[in-house]
């Protein structure tokens, strides 16, 4: 099987490769540099998220493989970073927005899969709110990774606030996706009910 070896796809693959690097930095480096190193690795990975999409459009190298791999890489990176932070902070205040963000990604991914299989529409496109959410989310994770679990630190408080804003935008963007998909979902349920009658 030949995979399309384009610069955007290489950057997306690099983002996935940086995930174990992030985990190793978080657990194996000395305490005094662990958090800043983890934030640096996450920042580089986040930068590739913007850069691969920009280059794919600019260079005309948008491929089906890239369209599949890019959101997978994003979700893996964010989920792993949130798991690391929830463990380090051991706080329900952090676990709640993390659960909302990861839960939303599962719901929207399942929704996109359903739409591509059972719907005649073109699918669920990324909304502006989702893009803003991603900005808040990435910034919050970078801030929280850089500071460490010190709940008295102003940066940690800022990181928590940014993460809660991201969680709120996450719910709003999920609602937008569900509104778009609802006519197809409802008609699908009606057809299923008729088949059972």
C-alpha positions as CSV (number, residue, x, y, z in Angstrom):
1,X,0.0,0.0,0.0
2,X,1.5,3.3,-1.1
3,X,0.8,6.2,1.3
4,X,0.9,9.8,-0.1
5,X,4.3,11.1,1.0
6,X,3.6,14.8,1.1
7,X,5.0,17.5,3.4
8,X,1.6,18.1,5.1
9,X,1.2,14.3,5.7
10,X,4.8,14.1,7.1
11,X,4.0,16.9,9.5
12,X,0.8,15.2,10.6
13,X,2.7,12.0,11.2
14,X,5.3,13.9,13.1
15,X,2.6,15.1,15.4
16,X,1.7,11.5,16.2
17,X,5.3,10.7,16.8
18,X,5.6,13.5,19.3
19,X,3.0,12.0,21.5
20,X,5.2,9.4,23.1
21,X,8.0,12.1,23.3
22,X,5.5,14.2,25.3
23,X,4.7,11.3,27.7
24,X,8.4,10.5,28.2
25,X,9.2,14.1,28.9
26,X,6.4,14.3,31.4
27,X,7.4,11.2,33.3
28,X,11.2,10.8,32.9
29,X,12.7,14.2,33.0
30,X,13.8,15.9,36.3
31,X,11.1,17.8,38.0
32,X,12.6,21.2,37.4
33,X,12.4,20.9,33.6
34,X,9.7,18.3,33.2
35,X,6.8,20.7,32.8
36,X,8.4,23.3,30.5
37,X,9.8,20.5,28.3
38,X,6.4,18.9,28.1
39,X,4.8,22.3,27.2
40,X,7.5,22.8,24.5
41,X,6.9,19.4,22.9
42,X,3.1,20.0,23.0
43,X,3.6,23.5,21.5
44,X,5.6,22.1,18.6
45,X,3.0,19.4,18.0
46,X,0.2,22.0,18.1
47,X,2.1,24.1,15.6
48,X,2.2,21.2,13.1
49,X,-1.6,21.1,13.4
50,X,-1.9,24.5,11.9
51,X,1.1,24.2,9.5
52,X,0.0,20.9,7.9
53,X,-3.5,22.3,7.0
54,X,-2.0,25.5,5.7
55,X,0.6,23.8,3.6
56,X,-2.0,21.3,2.2
57,X,-4.2,24.1,1.0
58,X,-1.3,26.3,-0.2
59,X,0.5,23.5,-2.1
60,X,-2.6,21.8,-3.4
61,X,-1.7,18.6,-1.5
62,X,-5.0,17.8,0.3
63,X,-5.4,14.1,0.2
64,X,-8.0,11.6,1.6
65,X,-5.3,10.1,3.7
66,X,-4.4,13.5,5.2
67,X,-8.1,14.3,5.8
68,X,-8.3,11.0,7.8
69,X,-5.0,11.3,9.6
70,X,-5.1,15.0,10.7
71,X,-8.2,14.8,13.0
72,X,-6.9,11.4,14.4
73,X,-3.6,13.1,15.3
74,X,-5.3,16.1,16.9
75,X,-7.6,13.9,19.0
76,X,-4.7,11.6,20.2
77,X,-2.5,14.6,21.1
78,X,-5.2,16.4,23.1
79,X,-6.5,13.2,24.8
80,X,-3.0,12.2,25.9
81,X,-2.2,15.6,27.2
82,X,-5.4,15.9,29.1
83,X,-4.8,12.4,30.7
84,X,-1.4,13.5,31.8
85,X,-2.8,16.7,33.3
86,X,-5.7,15.0,35.1
87,X,-3.3,12.6,36.7
88,X,-0.9,15.3,37.7
89,X,-3.5,17.7,39.1
90,X,-5.7,14.9,40.6
91,X,-8.6,17.4,40.8
92,X,-12.2,17.2,39.8
93,X,-12.0,20.8,38.7
94,X,-9.7,19.7,35.9
95,X,-11.2,16.3,35.3
96,X,-14.7,17.7,34.5
97,X,-13.7,19.9,31.5
98,X,-11.3,17.2,30.3
99,X,-14.1,14.7,30.3
100,X,-16.4,17.1,28.4
101,X,-13.7,17.7,25.8
102,X,-12.8,14.1,25.3
103,X,-16.5,13.0,25.4
104,X,-17.3,15.6,22.7
105,X,-14.6,14.3,20.4
106,X,-16.0,10.8,20.7
107,X,-19.6,12.0,19.9
108,X,-18.6,14.1,17.0
109,X,-16.3,11.4,15.5
110,X,-19.1,8.9,15.8
111,X,-21.5,11.5,14.2
112,X,-19.1,12.1,11.3
113,X,-18.7,8.3,10.8
114,X,-22.5,7.9,10.8
115,X,-23.0,10.8,8.3
116,X,-20.4,9.4,5.9
117,X,-22.1,6.0,6.0
118,X,-25.8,6.7,6.2
119,X,-26.4,10.3,5.1
120,X,-26.7,11.7,1.6
121,X,-25.2,15.0,2.8
122,X,-21.5,15.9,2.6
123,X,-20.9,15.4,6.2
124,X,-20.3,17.6,9.3
125,X,-17.8,20.3,8.5
126,X,-15.6,22.1,11.1
127,X,-17.4,25.2,12.4
128,X,-15.9,28.5,13.4
129,X,-16.8,27.9,17.0
130,X,-14.9,24.6,16.9
131,X,-11.8,26.5,15.6
132,X,-12.0,29.0,18.4
133,X,-12.5,26.2,20.8
134,X,-9.3,24.5,19.6
135,X,-7.4,27.8,20.2
136,X,-8.6,28.0,23.8
137,X,-8.0,24.3,24.3
138,X,-4.4,24.3,23.0
139,X,-3.5,27.4,24.9
140,X,-5.0,26.0,28.2
141,X,-3.1,22.8,27.8
142,X,0.2,24.6,27.1
143,X,-0.2,26.8,30.1
144,X,-1.1,23.9,32.4
145,X,1.7,21.7,31.2
146,X,4.2,24.6,31.6
147,X,3.3,25.4,35.2
148,X,2.8,22.1,36.9
149,X,0.0,21.2,39.4
150,X,0.3,24.3,41.7
151,X,-3.3,25.4,42.3
152,X,-2.1,28.6,43.9
153,X,-0.2,29.8,40.8
154,X,-1.9,32.5,38.7
155,X,-1.0,30.6,35.5
156,X,-2.7,27.5,36.7
157,X,-5.8,29.4,37.5
158,X,-5.6,31.0,34.0
159,X,-5.2,27.5,32.5
160,X,-8.2,26.2,34.3
161,X,-10.3,29.2,33.2
162,X,-9.2,28.7,29.6
163,X,-10.0,25.0,29.7
164,X,-13.5,25.7,31.0
165,X,-14.0,28.2,28.2
166,X,-12.8,25.5,25.8
167,X,-15.2,23.0,27.4
168,X,-18.2,25.5,27.0
169,X,-17.3,26.1,23.4
170,X,-16.9,22.3,22.9
171,X,-20.5,21.8,24.0
172,X,-21.7,24.6,21.8
173,X,-19.9,23.3,18.7
174,X,-21.2,19.8,19.4
175,X,-24.7,21.2,19.6
176,X,-24.1,22.9,16.2
177,X,-23.0,19.6,14.7
178,X,-26.1,17.8,16.1
179,X,-28.4,20.5,14.7
180,X,-26.9,20.0,11.2
181,X,-27.1,16.2,11.4
182,X,-30.4,15.9,13.2
183,X,-32.6,15.8,10.0
184,X,-30.7,12.8,8.8
185,X,-30.6,11.2,12.2
186,X,-34.3,11.7,12.7
187,X,-35.2,10.3,9.2
188,X,-32.9,7.3,9.9
189,X,-34.7,6.6,13.2
190,X,-38.1,6.9,11.5
191,X,-37.1,4.4,8.8
192,X,-35.9,2.0,11.4
193,X,-39.2,2.3,13.3
194,X,-41.1,1.6,10.1
195,X,-39.0,-1.5,9.5
196,X,-39.8,-2.8,12.9
197,X,-43.6,-2.3,12.5
